Amino acid sequence: MPAIPVGTAAEKLLRSDLLRSSWMFAIGALDAYFCEAYTDLVAATVSSKKRQLTTDLPDWFSEIKFPIRRVLEEYIGDGVWPPRT
């Protein structure tokens, strides 16, 4: 017996649903991974620019929009913003 049913119409529908949902989960995971990697890259560039002021960034870099939390994470500390003194 195959791991995923292929016999009756109901089994074929179940097989199709299982394969489609597996595909959607994989796409969702890749989307989350690449969005996170892209955000990390932009945040690291901004952080590096702060340390190395002579570095020139292309004009289009200032138009990038991403979650500001990535830039502020090093300042957040205990999760309270603004930081306590």
N, C-alpha and C positions, 0 to 999 in steps of 0.2 A: 504494500500500500504506500503511495507517495506521501511525502511529508505534508504537502498542501493538496487538499482534495481537488479532483478534476472530473468527477463522474456526472452527477445530476446537475440540473440547471442551478439549483440552490448552492451546490458545492462550487460550481464555476463562479457564481456571484461572490461567494465567500473568498475564493482564491483571488479574484480580481480586487476585492476590497482590501485584502491583506497585502497584496503586492503594492497597490496604490498608496496605502497608509505607510508602508515601509519606505516608499520613495519620498513621500512628503516629510516624514521624520528625518530622513537623511538630508534633504534640501534645507530644512529648518536648522539642523545642526550645523551644516556648512555655513549658512547665512550668519548664524550667531558667532561662529568661530571667526569668520573673516571680518565681520563688523568689529569684533573685539580686537583683532589684530590690527586693523586699520586705525582704530582709535588709539591703541597703544603706540603705534608708529607716530601719529600726529602729536600725541602728548609728549613722547620722548623728544621729538624735534623741538617743540616749544621749550621744554625743559633744558635742552642742550643750548638753544639760542640764548636763554637767560644766563647760562654760565659762560658762553663764548660770544661776546657781544659783537665781534668783528665778522661773524658769519652772516652772509647775505642770503636771504630766502627769496624765491621768486615771488612776483606780485600776486599770483593766484593763490599762494599759500594763505594769505590773510582772508580769503573768502571761504575757507573750509569751515564747515559747521560740524561740531561734534559735542558730546556731553562734556560740560565744563568740569564735572566731577573728576575726570581723569587728570586734569591739570591741578586741581585743588587737593587731591588725595593726600599728598605729602603734608599738607597743612591741616587736614581735618583732625588727625590724631585720634581722640576718643569718640569721634562721631558728632561732636558738637561744633556748630559753626555759628558765629566766629569763635576761634580758639579762646579758651579761658586763659587769663594771665595770672 
